[in-house]
């Protein structure tokens, strides 16, 4: 599987039992710009700008880890580089921004990872501009967190995406860079403490376990539906009545 072959129709669907929207086998919650703006506003008033940014970064990081894990289970990728590049398409499918990569170095053997790119029409930046006007710092914390979490799952250790310039600051678009935390001059444990996470490996294993439980539940539900279907007795007459009991068959006769 190559990143360019990724199609939203294969990933986005509906839960067969309740009709919930799904991403792969994971249930989705759809949120538009207005409630997102209200939520962010409440976070800023409750936690301050720095606290709100940290909370959004944590949310994005967890979402990125989960998305990468889901894609790894859903597809057999040609290689890890294709898996990594698929994250660009996923962030656009999620409505967060249109992402364009301008530089990509991926060399696990030599422990070299460097990604540069831009986010166009970032939802976070647009929400901030509408709510607060011009910002004095980059504010796309969910995007940075999701990019960090996704890249960390692929890389196998902590990776951090940082927004360099932001549309909310008055720039034409948001720009970002992605590097292993060591290349930013940080210790892995520092980012774990900041995000309140265990190691990436432990987080990925936890998410894989949760994903497998969800799939097992879906398999059981499908098996139950098939069992009920197999127990149904269809009346050969023209009325097309569906029933189960022998008594009902005699009544129809």
C-alpha positions, 0 to 999 in steps of 0.5 A: 500500500502506498500513501498516494493510494489512500482513499477516504471511502475505504476508511470512513464508514458507519457502525453496522449496529448504531450507525455511528461514523467510523474511521476504520473500526474506530468510532468518530465524533464529528465536531465543526468549527463553531463548537471547537471555537467554544471549547477552545475559548473555555480552555483558554479562560480556564487554563490560560493560553499556555495551559490550553495549548498543552491540553490541545497538544496532548489531545492531538498527540494521542489522536495521532498515535491512535490514527497511525496504529489504526492505519498500520492494522488496516493496511499493509504498507510498502514500507514505513516511509509510505505509512509516514506520508499517509499521515499527511492525507489523514490530517486533511481528511480530518478537516484540520488543514491541507498539508503540503510537505516541502522537505522530507528526510527519512533514514532510520538506519542513520537515525535521521528524520527531518520533515518540513511543510506547511498547513494551509487553511488550518482550522485552529488558525481560522478559529483563533483569528475569528475569536481573538484576532492576531496571535503573538505566537503559533497556536496550531497545537492540535495539528502539531500534537497529531503530527507528533503522535503519528510520526512517533508511532512510525519512528518508534520513539518520541518525535516532536512537530513544532509550528514555526510560523502561523496564519493566526500571526498574520502569515500566509500559511502555517509552517512546521518542522518535525524532528526526533525530540533529541534533535530539538535539544530535548530529552525523551522523558521531558516530552513524556512528562509534558504529554503525561504519556508512557513511552511511545512503544507502550502507548502503541501497544495499549492502543493496539490492544484497545483496537483489537478489543473493538474488532473482537466486539464487532466480530461477535456482533457480526456473528450474532447477526448472521446466526439470527439470519440463519434461523429465519424461515422465509415463507415461500408464498408471495407475501414475503413474510419473515418469521422464525417459529413453526407455529407462525408457519402453520398460521400462515399456511 
